[in-house]
Amino acid sequence: MKKHTLKAALLISLINIIACQNGNQNAITHRNSNGQAASTITVNDGQTSMEIKYAGDIKLNNDETAIESISSEGFVQYRKNDKKLFAESNDKGEIVYEMHQGSRKLRMDDEGKKFLAEALRDMTANGFDQSGRMERLYNSGGVDAVLNESGNLQSNHVKATYLEYLLSKADLTAEQLSAIAQEISTFTDDNLKRKLVEKAAPQMLKDEISSKAFFATIESISSNTEKANALKAVAQHKLSPAQFEQAMNATSTINSNYEMEGALRKFVESAPTSDAQWISIINTAGKLTSDVEKGSIMKYIGEKMPNSPAVKVAYTDVITTRK
């Protein structure tokens, strides 16, 4: 059977290994001896042990209750605790399933169909057929369907793929963008959260509604370095007066003098366009608790700021005030 050929091929040395780790989930993609991409997803949270292996072109039916097609030499293998599934296509292109519940082999009756549908749901929730699933959701229910599904996903990396897919759409409403921002804020991976914030910035900064949720998401970043890097990226965008103030509020939540000074420096480099923006930067710099970082950024501001009476007053207030 093709099964044995595939198993033998997968034992040959692997190349082009790409590993993506997220807490209790690992995803590895490699190529077998035929140059065919093969992937493995593992999940182990202490209670559930799941492994998904697959290769080739695999297409699910529209309601994701069965496999519609598997390309030649392709296969799907799923194991969750004592549940096992293996599927491949025969010489006629028909899908052949092997399903086991513990030591019991299942047939394709009502119980078997339920088992298959649940297994496929488990697999798609953990990253299997992401592109196909996102397209099916979008075609059936639009942006909201994809967004709702992203909220059900456990893996940050899988969820990020869904949100990136949505951000590629040009017809998002302010409310949908706000919902995406709120979903990003639930991530436990600050590096991934920061990357998504940077990708979302061009769309979320187009209006005041979504930008409010956008800056709240930045403030939710725990890592001072990642938060500062996110704000440095924001500094490259043209901001409205309200957005600039929100950016300064977020900057003031950085609990590292070094990182906060670095973020403020980027906003100074962005050439603020009004006295109000300069004053906001100066007042935020005044919140630094380290004389070294405060002295450095105030010196830099003094070299760049405009010759404006209001700005000079704000500047003098900060440099003459000791905490």
N, C-alpha and C positions, 0 to 999 in steps of 0.2 A: 504493500500500500504506500501511497504518497507520504503517509504519516512517518514511516521509517526513514524515508529519504530526507524529509524535513528535519527529523531529530538528528540524523547524522550530520546534516549540513550545519546545524546550529552548534555542533560540537567543534567545528573547525574554528581556528583562531579568529577572534572578533577584531574588527577594525572600526575606525570612526566612532569610538564610544563617546556618547554624550550623556552625562548623568545630571539629573535635576532633582535635588533633594528638598523636601519641605516637611519638616517635622517627622511624621510617621509614614510619609509616602516617598517612594523613590521611582523615578522613571528612567529607563535606560534604552537608548536606541543604538542598534548596531547593524552591520550588514553581514549576511551569510556568504557562503562561497559563491553563490550565483549573483552576488551584487544586490540582492533584494533586501530592502530595509525590513528589519524585524525589531519589535519593541517588547519591552517587559515593564509592567507597572506592578509595584508591590505596595501593600498597605498593611501595617501592623501597629495597632493602637493598644495592644495588651489584651484586648478582648476579641478582636477580629483579626484574622490573618487571611489576606487575600492576595492572589497573584494572577495577573492577566498577561498572557503572551499572544502576540498576533503578528502576522506578516501578510503582505500582498494587498490587493485592492479588495476591501470589504465594504459591502453596502447593506445597510439595514432597511427594513420596510418602513413606511411612513409613520406607523404607530409604534415602531421600535419593539415589536413583540417577537420578531424573528429576523434571521439573516436572509437577505434577498439574494445576494451573490458573493462569491469568493473567487478571486482570480486563481488561475492555475498555479500550483505550488504554494498557495496561500493557506492560512489556517487561523483558527481562533482557539485559544485554550484558557480556561477560567477555573480557578480554584478558590473557594472561600470556606474556611474551616473544613467541614466534611462534604461540601458540595463540589462537584466537578463537572465541567463541560468541555467537550472537544468538538470542533466543527471544521469541516473541509468540504470541498466540492468533488464529486466523482467525475468520471470521464464524460458524463452527459451534462455536466454543469449543475447537477442537482446538489443541494446541501445535505450532507450526511452528518447527523448529530450522534454523539455519545454523551449520555447524562447519567450521573450517579449521585444519589443521596445516601451518604455513608457507603455501605457495602451493597446497597440496592440499586440495580440498573433501572433507569426510567425509560418508558416508551413515550412516543409522541401522542399521548392522549391528553385529556384535560389537565391532569397533574403535570405531565411533561411540558405542556405549553405554558403553564403557569410558572414552572421552574425556569424555563428558558427566558420568559419575559422579565422575571425578577433578576436573573443573572445579567441580562443585557442592560437593565436599568442600573444595576450596580456598576457595571463596566463604564457606561457613559457618564455616570456621576463622578467617576474617578479618572476621566481623561481619555477614555477610548472613543475613537471616532469623533473627536471634538469638532472638526470642521463640518462634517456631515450633520452632526446634531445641532450646531448653531444655525446652519442653513435651514434645517427642517423647522426649528422653532421660529426663526424669523419669517419664513414663508407662511407659517400657519397663524402666528400671533403677533408678528412685528417686534418692535423694540421691547415692548413690555414683557413679552413671552420669554425673550432671552434674559432680560433683567431679572425676572422672577425666578428663573432657573438658576441664575448665578447665586442667588441668595440661598439656594438649597445645597450648594456645593461645599465640601469640607476642605478641599485642598486650595491653598492660596494661589498656587501656580495654575491650576485648572480654572479657578475663578477669574484670574487675571486674563487668561486667554479669551474668556467670554466678554469681559469688559473692554479689552482691546478691540475685539470684533465690533462692539457697539460704538466705540469711539471712532471707528473708521467710517461710520455712517454720517452723512452730512445733514440729515433732516431731524436731528435730535432737538427736542423742545427744552426749554430752561428747566422744567420740572423733571424731565428724564435725566438731564445732565446732573441735576442736584441729587437725584436718586443714585446715580452712578458714583458720585462723590461720596455719598453716605455709605455705599457698599465698599468702596475703597478704604474708608476709615475703619472698617471691621477687620482689616488684614492684621495678622500678628507679625508679619515679616516687614520690617521698616524699610529695608532696601527695595523690596518689590513695591511697597506703597509709594515710596519716593519716585520710582521709575514711572509708575502709572500717573502720578500727579503731574510729572513733567510732560507726559504724552497728552494728558487731558487739558493742560493749560490753554492751548490755542482756542479750544471750543468753550471751556468753562469761563474764560475771562471776557467773553463776548457780551455778557449781560450781568446785571447786579444780582439777580436771583441765584443763578448757578455759582457765581463767584463767591457768594457768602458761604455756601456749602463747601466750595473748593478750599477756602482758607481755613474753615473748621477742620477739614481733613488734614491739612498741613499741620495744624496745631495738635492733631491726634498722634503725630509721629513721635515716638518716645525717644529715639536716638537723636542726640543733639547734632551729630554730624550729618545724618540723613535729613533732618529738618532744615539745617543750614544750607545744605546742597539744594534742597527743593526751593528754598527762598532765593538762592543765588540764580536759579533758573528763571524764577518768576521775575526777577529784576530785569531780565532781558526783554520783557514784554511791555507794551504801552499800557499803563494802568490809569483808570479813572481816579478822581480824587478819593472816592470811597474805597476803591480797591487798594490804593496806596496806603491808606490808613489801616486797612485790614492787614496788609503785608507787614506794616510796622508792629501792629498788635501781635501778629504771629512771631515776628522776630524777637519781641520782648519775652516770649515764652521759652526761648532757648536757654537752657540752664548751664551754659558754658560760656565764659567770657571770651575765650579764644574763637569759638564758632560764631558767636553773636557778632563779634567785631568783624569777622570775615564776611558775614552776610551783609552787614551794614556797608562795608567797603564796596560791595557789588552794587548796592543801590546808589551810592555816591557816584560810582563809575557810569551808571546809567544816565547821568545828567538830568537830575530832577528839573521839572519844567515850571515850578511855581515856588513862591516863598513858603507856602503851606507845606509842600513836600520837604523842603530843606529843614523847616522847623520840626517836622515830624521825625526826620532822621536824627536831628540834634537831640531832641527830647528822648528818643529811644536810646541813643548813645549814652545819655545821662543816667540810664538805668544800669549800666555796667558797674560791677562792684570791684573790678580790678583796676588799679591806677595805671598799670602797664597798658592794658588793652584800651582803656578809656583815653589815655594820653595819646596813643597811636592813632585812634580813629578821629579824635578831635583835631589833631594836627593835620590829618589828611583832609578833613572837612574844611578846616580853615584855609587850606590851599585851593580848594575847589569852589567854595560857596560864593554866591553873588554878593555884590556890594550893596546890600539892602539893609536899611535900618532895622526892620523887624527881624531879619535873620541874624543880624549882629547882636541884637538884644538877647535872643534865644541862646545864641552861642556863648555870650558872656555869662549868662545865668548858669549854664552848665559848667563852664570851666572854673567858675568862682564858688560853686557849691560843693561842699565836701559832705560825703555820706557819714 
